[in-house]
Amino acid sequence: MPEKKTRILHVMDKLSVDGSKIAGPARQIAYRVPLYPKDRFQVLVCSLRREQSAREFLAESGVEVICLERSKFDPRALLDPWQLIRQWKPTVLHLHGYASWTIGRIVRLRIRLPVIVQEHFIDEHVPAIQRVFDRALGKQQELGLAVVDAVKTFMLEERYVRNTPIEVIWNGLPFEKIRADALNTDAESLRKSMDIPPTVSIVGIVGRLAEMKGHECFLEAAVRIRKAMPDTHFVIVGDGPLRAKLEHQAAKLGLNDNTHFTGHLSNVVPYLAMFDISVLPSIYGEGFHTVALESLSAGTPVVITDLETYRGLYTDDVDVLKVPVRDSDATAKAALRILEAPELSNKLLDNAQRLLASCSVDAVAKSYLD
């Protein structure tokens, strides 16, 4: 008799953020689910919102998606998942996001279904109403998952997951594909398309143009870097609500002639491979920063802020250079250290190989299956 499949239903508030094609948690599902044995596992992703581009991205990876197209305060956002669970009959319910945690655990009160709650980042402003729900439903799960140790602490102290084991599983990335894309990058042509001379240094940043990502600090650091190395160019990859404000700041700082805003890109690896340094100056709200790993895999050294969520993952002056939050002077000095010392760049990249091996999508997929 064939073994019964484990049916995993992921319920997510939304699949994308601030106009991005797909957010990190949904992208992680797209990476790892194709590695699950199809004869043992069946996966369905349910988004409470309507998100066509993210849905298409997941579908291209072979992940089935249902979008309920409900607004944040639509009462049907509770009834629709209830009906879906009764019809699809999952083996386990895997919840991501405030609304999904609340809805899924309310459903569990009526249907004794194993529930996993997962947190992907630290929110310094948890809504008051969410704290009420989290306290009331704090025992309604079998397992908690966090992407780093600091997020686990956040779940314990701020999300009230105190009567349930919480495991930490790092995010995973398809490093072989990233390395192949990086090696196949025609950096000369890419530079030419952006009017960047072939021999000048490029300092880049990849991420949503949102306050938490620290782009203002990046531009302030760019001014300092340019004073030391006038020919340096700066590339900002991504889109978001601060686009116009950041373009205005770049103009005000006199950076227009050597600063490039690319907008959203479906594949950032060629740009990471083109950079001489990848700067990640986030100021809050992060979890597991995959862009740092993508940069290292693409052969680009990283300057990153010393956020609590990165401790235990990245090590200063070993695999990355860490700088204080909102410190544009320290950010510029760290970038210049790398630009002026190729041996430092090589050391950081060599030391990062063990970290990359721990975060391969194959290893992470196995952890989730276990």
C-alpha positions in Angstrom: 0.0 0.0 0.0 1.5 3.4 -1.0 2.6 5.7 1.8 0.2 8.5 2.5 1.5 11.9 1.5 2.3 14.7 4.0 0.2 17.6 2.8 1.7 21.0 3.9 -0.5 24.1 3.7 1.5 27.3 4.0 -0.8 30.3 4.9 0.9 33.7 4.3 -0.5 37.2 4.7 1.1 38.3 1.5 3.7 37.1 -1.0 5.3 40.4 -1.8 6.2 43.7 0.0 6.2 47.3 -1.3 5.7 46.3 -4.9 8.5 43.7 -4.9 7.8 40.7 -7.2 8.1 38.3 -4.3 9.1 38.6 -0.6 11.8 36.6 1.0 9.7 34.0 2.9 7.8 33.1 -0.3 11.0 33.0 -2.3 12.4 30.5 0.2 9.4 28.2 -0.4 10.0 28.5 -4.1 13.7 27.4 -3.6 13.1 24.4 -1.3 9.8 22.9 -2.2 10.9 21.6 -5.6 13.5 19.5 -3.7 10.8 17.7 -1.6 10.2 14.1 -2.8 6.9 14.3 -4.7 5.8 10.8 -3.7 5.9 11.8 0.0 5.0 15.5 0.1 2.4 17.8 -1.4 2.6 21.6 -0.8 0.0 24.3 -1.3 0.6 28.0 -0.6 -2.3 30.2 0.4 -2.0 34.0 0.3 -4.6 36.1 1.9 -4.0 38.9 -0.8 -4.1 39.1 -4.5 -0.5 38.9 -5.9 -0.3 37.8 -9.5 3.5 38.3 -10.1 4.5 36.4 -6.9 1.9 33.7 -7.8 3.5 33.3 -11.2 7.0 33.2 -9.7 6.0 30.3 -7.4 4.1 28.5 -10.2 7.3 28.6 -12.3 9.0 26.8 -9.5 6.3 24.1 -9.4 4.6 25.4 -6.3 0.8 25.5 -6.3 -0.7 28.8 -5.1 -4.1 30.0 -4.1 -4.7 33.8 -3.6 -7.8 34.6 -1.6 -7.8 38.3 -2.6 -9.0 39.5 0.8 -8.2 42.9 2.3 -6.6 43.2 5.7 -9.8 43.7 7.6 -12.2 41.6 5.5 -14.0 39.0 7.7 -13.9 36.6 4.9 -10.2 36.3 5.4 -11.1 34.1 8.3 -13.8 32.1 6.6 -12.0 31.4 3.4 -8.9 29.6 5.0 -11.4 27.6 7.2 -13.1 26.3 4.1 -9.8 25.7 2.3 -8.6 23.6 5.2 -11.7 21.6 5.3 -11.6 20.9 1.6 -7.8 20.3 1.1 -7.4 18.4 4.4 -3.7 19.3 5.1 -1.5 17.2 7.3 0.1 20.3 8.8 -0.6 24.0 8.8 2.4 26.2 8.4 1.7 29.9 9.2 3.7 33.1 8.2 2.6 36.6 9.1 0.4 38.3 11.7 -3.0 37.6 10.1 -2.1 34.1 9.2 -0.8 33.2 12.7 -4.1 34.5 14.1 -6.4 32.9 11.6 -4.6 29.6 11.5 -4.5 29.2 15.3 -8.2 30.2 15.6 -9.0 27.4 13.1 -6.9 25.0 15.2 -9.3 25.6 18.2 -12.0 23.9 16.1 -9.9 21.5 14.0 -7.2 19.6 15.8 -4.6 20.2 13.1 -0.8 20.3 13.8 0.3 24.0 13.4 3.8 25.5 12.8 4.2 29.2 13.3 7.3 30.8 11.7 8.8 34.3 12.1 11.2 35.7 9.5 12.2 39.1 11.0 12.1 41.3 14.1 9.3 43.8 14.1 10.1 46.7 16.5 6.5 47.8 16.3 4.2 44.8 16.8 0.6 46.1 16.6 -1.2 46.2 20.0 -4.1 44.1 18.6 -1.7 41.5 17.5 -0.2 41.3 21.0 -3.7 40.6 22.3 -4.2 37.7 19.8 -0.7 36.3 20.4 -1.3 36.2 24.2 -4.7 34.5 23.7 -3.5 32.0 21.2 0.0 31.4 22.6 -0.5 27.7 23.1 -2.1 26.9 19.8 0.8 25.5 17.9 3.0 22.4 18.0 6.3 24.1 16.8 7.8 27.5 16.3 10.4 28.2 13.6 12.8 31.2 13.5 15.4 32.0 10.8 18.1 33.2 13.3 18.6 33.1 17.1 17.6 36.7 17.6 14.3 36.1 15.9 13.7 33.1 18.2 14.2 35.5 21.2 11.7 37.9 19.5 9.2 35.0 19.3 9.6 34.2 22.9 9.5 37.7 24.3 7.3 39.6 21.9 5.1 37.0 20.2 4.5 35.0 23.4 5.4 31.6 21.9 6.5 30.3 25.3 4.9 26.9 25.7 6.2 25.4 22.4 9.6 24.3 21.2 11.2 26.8 18.8 13.8 25.6 16.3 16.2 27.8 14.3 16.6 27.0 10.6 18.7 29.4 8.5 17.4 30.4 5.1 18.9 28.6 2.1 20.0 29.7 -1.4 20.8 27.9 -4.7 24.4 28.8 -4.6 25.4 26.7 -7.7 23.0 28.7 -9.8 24.1 32.0 -8.3 27.7 31.2 -9.0 26.9 30.1 -12.6 25.0 33.4 -13.2 27.9 35.4 -11.7 30.5 33.6 -13.9 28.3 34.2 -17.0 27.9 37.9 -16.3 29.2 40.1 -19.0 30.4 42.9 -16.6 31.9 44.9 -19.4 28.6 45.1 -21.3 26.6 45.8 -18.1 28.9 48.6 -17.2 28.6 50.0 -20.7 24.8 50.0 -20.6 25.0 52.2 -17.5 27.8 54.5 -18.8 30.2 53.2 -16.1 33.9 53.2 -17.3 35.5 49.7 -17.4 38.2 50.3 -14.8 36.5 52.3 -12.0 35.3 50.8 -8.7 31.6 50.1 -8.1 29.9 50.1 -4.7 26.4 48.7 -4.8 23.4 48.1 -2.6 20.5 45.7 -3.3 17.1 45.9 -1.5 13.7 47.5 -1.3 13.9 51.3 -1.2 12.4 51.4 2.3 13.5 53.1 5.5 14.6 50.0 7.2 17.2 49.2 4.5 19.4 52.3 5.3 19.8 53.8 1.8 20.2 57.3 3.2 23.2 56.1 5.1 24.5 54.5 1.9 24.3 57.8 0.0 26.0 59.7 2.9 28.8 57.1 2.8 29.0 57.5 -1.0 30.0 61.1 -0.5 32.9 60.1 1.8 34.0 57.3 -0.5 34.0 59.7 -3.5 36.2 62.2 -1.7 38.9 59.4 -1.3 38.2 57.8 -4.7 36.6 60.3 -7.0 35.9 57.9 -9.9 33.9 55.4 -7.9 30.3 54.7 -9.1 27.4 53.7 -6.9 24.6 51.4 -8.0 21.2 51.1 -6.2 19.2 48.1 -7.2 15.6 47.9 -6.2 12.4 49.9 -6.0 10.1 51.0 -3.2 8.3 53.9 -1.5 11.5 55.9 -1.0 12.6 56.0 -4.6 11.8 59.7 -5.3 13.2 60.8 -1.9 16.5 58.9 -2.4 16.9 60.3 -6.0 16.4 63.8 -4.5 19.0 63.1 -1.8 21.5 61.8 -4.3 21.0 65.0 -6.4 21.3 67.2 -3.3 24.6 65.5 -2.3 26.0 66.0 -5.7 26.1 62.3 -6.6 23.9 62.3 -9.8 26.7 61.9 -12.2 28.0 58.7 -10.7 24.9 57.1 -9.0 22.6 54.8 -10.8 19.1 53.7 -9.8 18.1 50.5 -11.7 14.6 49.9 -10.3 13.3 46.4 -9.6 15.3 43.6 -11.2 14.1 40.0 -11.4 17.7 38.7 -11.3 20.2 40.8 -9.2 23.1 38.4 -9.5 24.8 40.0 -12.6 24.8 43.3 -10.7 26.2 41.7 -7.5 28.9 40.1 -9.7 29.7 43.5 -11.2 30.0 45.2 -7.8 33.4 45.5 -6.1 31.6 45.8 -2.8 28.0 45.1 -1.7 26.9 47.4 1.2 24.0 46.4 3.4 23.3 49.2 5.8 20.0 48.1 7.3 18.9 49.9 10.4 16.2 47.6 11.8 13.6 45.0 11.1 15.8 42.4 9.5 15.8 38.7 9.9 18.1 36.6 7.7 19.7 38.8 5.1 20.0 36.6 2.0 21.5 39.5 -0.2 24.7 39.2 1.9 25.0 35.5 1.1 24.1 36.1 -2.6 26.9 38.7 -2.8 29.4 36.4 -1.2 28.4 33.6 -3.5 28.8 35.9 -6.5 32.3 36.7 -5.4 31.6 40.2 -3.9 32.8 41.2 -0.4 30.2 42.6 2.0 30.0 45.5 4.4 27.0 45.0 6.7 25.6 46.7 9.8 26.1 45.1 13.2 22.4 44.2 13.8 21.5 41.7 16.5 19.9 39.4 13.9 23.3 39.0 12.1 25.2 37.9 15.2 26.0 34.2 15.1 25.6 34.3 11.4 28.2 36.7 10.1 31.6 37.4 11.8 33.3 40.7 11.6 36.6 40.8 9.8 36.3 37.1 9.0 33.6 36.7 6.4 32.2 40.3 6.3 33.1 43.8 7.6 30.5 45.0 10.2 29.8 48.6 10.9 27.6 50.4 13.5 24.0 51.2 12.5 23.5 54.6 10.8 27.2 55.3 10.8 28.0 56.5 7.3 31.6 57.4 8.2 32.3 53.8 9.4 30.5 52.4 6.4 32.7 54.5 4.0 35.9 53.5 5.9 35.0 49.8 5.7 34.3 50.1 2.0 37.6 51.9 1.4 39.5 49.2 3.3 38.2 46.6 0.8 38.7 48.8 -2.2 42.3 49.6 -1.2 43.3 46.0 -0.2 42.5 43.2 -2.6 44.0 40.7 -0.1 41.3 41.6 2.4 38.5 41.0 -0.2 40.0 37.6 -1.0 40.2 36.7 2.7 36.6 37.5 3.4 35.4 35.5 0.4 37.6 32.5 1.2 36.3 32.5 4.8 32.7 32.7 3.7 32.7 29.4 2.0 31.9 27.4 5.2 29.0 29.8 5.9 27.7 29.3 2.3 27.9 25.5 2.7 25.7 25.7 5.8 23.1 27.8 4.0 22.8 25.7 0.8 19.2 25.2 -0.2 19.7 21.4 -0.2 20.8 21.5 3.5 18.0 23.8 4.5 15.4 21.7 2.6 16.5 18.6 4.5 16.1 20.5 7.8 12.5 21.4 6.9 11.7 17.9 5.8 13.1 16.5 9.1 
